[in-house]
Amino acid sequence: MRLVLLLLLVGCGEPVDLNDEASKAAPRAKPTAEEALEQPTDPEASYSYNPAGKRDPFRSFLAEDGGGASVGDNAPPLQRWDAEKFILRGVIWNADNPRALVIDPEGTGHVVRLGTYIGRSWGKVTSITQSGVVVTEEYTTPEMEVVINPITLALGGTSRP
């Protein structure tokens, strides 16, 4: 039994004398408040990344940021422009599956339904009524708060509530 205990203690690093009174002493007490304040703090432990004002590291540096079709050439046609840039031209609202016709900045018409993604910020069509279409964009702030941004496309133009 002593051999097993001795092998365990030797494997831990420092040699320990089992007959030494100092090794049998009580473990060291926790530091006092004054000692804790005197100890240097780790600057990495209190660091918090804030992406505000920084470019998106996953976005291609070759792409333009002008709001036109060049940014999302590989994106679906409805996600190449911001949702505010679409113009609502027609609505079929009194049906089981309401639909709307929106025109993109290039003049191409697209039919959207509830749940259709539209805009660069992954806006989703959440409502189609007689007077317009509501596109809802959700994003998270650096403070981890969810912000919901409703955009109303009214017949003939865009308005925000």
C-alpha positions in Angstrom: 0.0 0.0 0.0 2.8 2.4 0.9 4.5 1.6 -2.4 1.4 2.6 -4.4 1.1 5.8 -2.4 4.8 6.6 -2.9 4.4 6.0 -6.7 1.5 8.3 -6.8 3.3 11.1 -5.0 6.4 10.7 -7.1 4.4 10.9 -10.2 2.9 14.3 -9.2 6.2 16.2 -9.5 8.0 17.1 -6.3 9.3 14.4 -4.0 7.4 14.4 -0.7 8.8 13.0 2.6 5.9 11.2 4.3 7.5 11.7 7.8 7.9 15.5 7.3 5.7 17.6 9.6 5.6 20.6 7.1 4.0 18.4 4.5 1.2 17.5 6.9 0.4 21.2 7.7 -3.0 22.6 6.8 -3.6 23.9 3.3 -3.0 27.6 2.7 -5.9 29.9 3.5 -7.6 31.9 0.8 -6.1 35.4 0.2 -7.6 38.3 2.0 -9.4 41.1 0.1 -6.3 43.4 0.3 -4.1 40.6 -1.1 -6.6 40.0 -3.9 -6.6 43.7 -4.9 -2.8 43.7 -5.0 -2.6 40.8 -7.4 -2.4 41.9 -11.0 -5.5 41.2 -13.1 -5.3 39.3 -16.4 -6.0 41.8 -19.2 -7.2 38.9 -21.5 -9.8 37.8 -19.0 -11.7 41.1 -19.1 -11.5 41.6 -22.9 -14.7 41.9 -24.9 -14.8 42.0 -28.7 -16.9 44.8 -30.2 -17.4 44.5 -34.0 -18.9 48.0 -34.4 -17.1 50.0 -37.0 -15.1 47.0 -38.2 -15.5 45.3 -41.6 -17.0 41.9 -41.9 -14.1 39.4 -42.1 -16.2 37.0 -44.1 -17.1 39.5 -46.8 -15.0 39.6 -49.9 -12.8 42.6 -50.2 -13.3 42.5 -54.0 -17.1 43.2 -53.7 -18.4 46.8 -53.8 -20.5 48.2 -51.1 -22.7 50.5 -53.1 -26.1 48.7 -52.6 -26.2 47.5 -56.2 -26.2 44.1 -57.8 -22.4 43.9 -57.7 -22.3 42.9 -54.0 -24.6 39.9 -54.3 -23.9 38.7 -57.8 -24.0 35.1 -56.4 -27.0 35.9 -54.1 -30.6 35.2 -55.1 -32.2 38.0 -57.1 -34.3 39.2 -54.2 -31.2 39.5 -51.9 -29.0 41.6 -54.1 -30.4 44.9 -52.9 -31.6 46.4 -49.6 -35.3 45.8 -48.9 -36.0 49.5 -49.1 -35.0 49.6 -52.7 -37.8 47.4 -53.9 -41.1 49.0 -55.2 -44.4 47.3 -54.6 -46.5 47.3 -57.8 -49.3 44.9 -57.0 -51.0 42.8 -54.2 -53.2 39.7 -54.2 -54.2 39.8 -50.6 -57.7 38.3 -50.2 -56.7 34.7 -50.9 -55.5 31.6 -49.0 -51.9 32.3 -50.2 -51.4 36.1 -50.5 -48.8 37.3 -53.0 -47.3 40.6 -54.1 -45.3 41.9 -57.1 -42.2 43.8 -56.2 -39.8 45.5 -58.7 -36.1 45.6 -58.1 -33.8 48.5 -59.0 -33.0 47.0 -62.4 -36.7 46.9 -63.2 -37.3 43.2 -62.9 -40.5 42.0 -61.3 -40.6 39.3 -58.6 -43.5 37.6 -56.9 -43.2 37.3 -53.1 -45.2 35.3 -50.6 -45.2 35.0 -46.8 -41.8 33.8 -45.7 -39.9 34.9 -48.8 -36.5 36.3 -48.0 -35.9 39.8 -49.5 -33.1 42.2 -49.0 -29.4 42.0 -48.1 -30.1 41.7 -44.3 -32.2 38.5 -44.7 -35.5 40.3 -44.3 -38.5 38.1 -44.4 -42.0 38.9 -45.7 -44.2 38.6 -42.6 -47.4 40.3 -43.8 -49.2 41.0 -47.1 -52.2 43.3 -46.8 -54.3 45.4 -49.1 -52.1 48.4 -48.5 -48.6 46.9 -48.6 -46.1 44.3 -47.6 -44.2 44.2 -44.3 -40.6 42.9 -44.5 -39.1 42.1 -41.1 -35.3 42.2 -40.5 -33.8 40.9 -37.3 -30.3 41.4 -36.1 -28.3 41.2 -32.9 -26.4 44.1 -31.4 -22.9 43.7 -29.9 -24.7 43.8 -26.5 -26.6 40.7 -27.6 -29.9 42.4 -27.9 -32.2 41.3 -30.7 -33.5 44.2 -32.8 -36.5 43.8 -35.0 -36.7 46.2 -37.9 -40.0 46.2 -39.8 -40.0 47.7 -43.3 -43.3 48.5 -45.0 -43.4 48.5 -48.8 -46.4 50.5 -49.7 -48.0 50.6 -53.1 -46.0 53.0 -55.2 -43.2 53.6 -52.6 -41.4 52.6 -49.4 -42.3 53.8 -45.9 -41.1 52.9 -42.4 -43.6 52.8 -39.5 
